Amino acid sequence: MRPWIAIAAKLYPRRWRERYGAEFDALMQDVEPDWREFANVLGGAMKMQLTSETAYWKPAAVMAAIGAVVAMGVSLRVPERFVSTAVLRVTPPPPDERAVYDIEALRQPVLSRNQLAELIQRPALDLYRAERRMMPVEDVIERMRHDIQITRDGDTVSVAFTYPDREKARNVVRELTTRFLESNITSQRNRQTVWRMAWKEDAPPGPQLLVLTSASDPRPLGANRLIWALAGIAAGMFLAALWRWPRVVSTLTVFTASGCIIGGAASYTIAPRYTSAAIMHITPPYDMKRWYAGRAPEPVENHVHRIASQVLRTENLEKLMLRPRLQLYQQERARQPIAEVAQMMRARDARIEVISPSRFRISFTYENPFIAQAVVREFVSETTEAHYTEERRLADAAGGEIQFMATHKIGENVEVLDPATLPIQPVSPDRLAMAAIGAGAGLLLGLAFVLFRRLRDGSMAGAVPAAAV
């Protein structure tokens, strides 16, 4: 044990060792070394290093290193996540049909809300069991969508899923792969049936999906070691500062924690708001040559913008607000003209936005979740009606094949992918953000308090290094 005590003694400041080193060595010869003596020597060395006016950063670096090592060790105990991947190959269709193929057309039914909800709750998989106890199903579905990665590179499509359970990760990828293949087969079968009924001929060959690589053996994804190391370094430096300047750091901690609590409590005084959303997608025509007939396909952004301008026009929103079963914005309508309230509704709460090459999202935010859902349902109905009204007008003007396709709904259509959700968790106020703002304000007040106290006591000069505050 004596060699360990000698090593611990070397951690004392150099000036102390030069002055008292010989006496310390003589004292160590007269005592029986044990773990208690080692702890006393080590603790005294650390305390003297931290209380030295000029030697803070050295022990702070040591504490930061210790914190990083401890945090890295803790990160090794974090449950691993595993990712399994399958690769599909798209057999290219003829050149004139290539534009019809879009991975979104197959991705939409596979990742629809109903399909994922069934997959999550399937007894053989029983996914996200802990999350389902604490979160609404809608949030769990969004979590699963985040864990699913579908990417296309040339003529290949990769399907990956990340999950804490190795076998479940692979089984989900197998299920998703099967659903992609089934979706493609169903799409081709429907296309062939429609083609024969409409034009009494076989449809040209469409894109086919083949499994290039089945669900791979899941590989582990460890925790983000860098984040854990940075957290350990921050914790180590905080402890070093707390040891060196206990009153200053304690004061700042109290102010910061108080601000965080006050900000979080204040968030509960604000009325919550809920967002309901529906996902719609634009399906391509069965025969692009006949449908476009010499004109270029319209970008989805333009199509959605035109629909939004009709659905969200002022007179339409005014009628919606006055419906007895909704009675939207009663307080606002009592204070200002209804046209201004409609403008506020369109600018703040109602949204129709493109989210992918063929999908768009309709959402509405309101204080009542049931009313928010009801309004989104109204928007979905009006969107569908506006699309078909416009398509009918264009088809009647064009006549011929376009009119025939519009009549039989085999042209460009708008369909509901995910119906309007019933929100459970509010989207505002952002309680975490308000707590963070409160913590920041508390920290600033704490700094001001410390500076004021130092100025009042006349001990600013040399009492606390600038790094302390």
Secondary structure, 3 states (H helix, E strand, C coil): CHHHHHHHHCCCCHHHHHHHHHHHHHHHHCCCCCHHHHHHHHHHHHHHHHHCCCCCHHHHHHHHHHHHHHHHHHHCCCCCEEEEEEEEEEECCCHHHHHHCCHHHHHHHHCCHHHHHHHHHCCCCCCCHHHHHHCCHHHHHHHHHHHEEEEEECCEEEEEEEECCHHHHHHHHHHHHHHHHHHHHHHHHHHHHHHHHHHCCCCCCCCEEEEEECCCCCEEECCCHHHHHHHHHHHHHHHHHHHHCHHHHHHHHHHHHHHHHHHHHHHCCCCCEEEEEEEEEEECCCCHHHHHCCCCCCCHHHHHHHHHHHHCCHHHHHHHHCCCCCCCCHHHHHHCCHHHHHHHHHHHHEEEEECCCCEEEEEEEECCHHHHHHHHHHHHHHHHHHHHHHHHHHHHHHCHHHHHHHHCCCCCEEEEEECCCCCCCCCECCHHHHHHHHHHHHHHHHHHHHHHHHHHHCCHHHHCCHHHC
